[in-house]
Amino acid sequence: MTSSYYVIDSSSLIELHRHNPIDVYPTVWKHIESLIRKGTLAAPKEVLYEILDGDDELGPMGEEAEKTLPRTQ
């Protein structure tokens, strides 16, 4: 059995949020949070910095992800 791992960048998260806000599409965002918790979604550390620098709903998600998000080099 093979495992799937995903790497995401900030523009993907920002565009997803722009067109699918957390409060309107909570299931999509819960799935992303689940991938983060499972360790199957990773991101370069710069992604986290860009998300935390924003002033939208992604900021709190970034703060939570900072604790568990596996980071690429």
C-alpha positions in Angstrom: 0.0 0.0 0.0 1.4 3.4 -0.9 0.8 6.5 1.2 0.0 9.9 -0.3 1.7 13.0 0.8 0.9 16.5 -0.4 2.9 19.8 -0.5 0.9 23.0 -0.7 1.9 26.6 -1.3 0.5 29.9 0.0 -1.1 30.9 -3.3 -3.2 27.7 -3.3 -4.5 28.4 0.2 -5.1 32.1 -0.5 -7.0 31.4 -3.7 -8.9 28.5 -2.1 -10.0 30.9 0.7 -10.8 33.7 -1.7 -13.2 31.4 -3.7 -14.3 29.0 -0.9 -14.3 30.9 2.4 -13.9 28.9 5.6 -17.3 30.0 6.9 -19.1 29.0 3.7 -17.3 25.8 3.0 -16.2 24.4 6.4 -16.0 20.8 5.2 -13.2 21.6 2.7 -11.2 23.4 5.4 -11.8 20.6 7.9 -10.4 18.2 5.4 -7.3 20.3 5.0 -6.9 20.5 8.8 -7.3 16.7 9.0 -4.5 16.3 6.4 -2.3 18.6 8.5 -3.0 16.7 11.7 -2.3 13.3 10.0 1.0 14.7 8.7 0.2 14.1 5.1 0.1 17.8 4.1 3.4 19.7 4.2 4.4 23.2 3.3 7.6 25.2 3.0 8.1 27.4 6.1 7.6 30.5 4.0 4.0 29.4 3.4 3.3 29.5 7.1 4.9 33.0 7.4 2.8 34.3 4.5 -0.4 32.9 6.0 0.4 34.4 9.4 1.2 37.8 7.9 -2.3 38.0 6.4 -5.2 39.7 8.1 -8.0 37.2 7.2 -9.4 34.0 8.5 -6.3 32.0 7.4 -4.2 33.5 10.2 -5.8 31.4 13.0 -5.5 28.3 10.8 -1.8 29.1 10.3 -1.3 29.5 14.0 -2.8 26.1 14.6 -0.9 24.5 11.7 2.4 26.0 13.0 2.2 23.4 15.8 1.7 20.4 13.6 2.4 21.2 9.9 5.3 19.1 8.6 7.6 21.5 6.7 9.7 20.8 3.6 13.3 22.0 3.4 
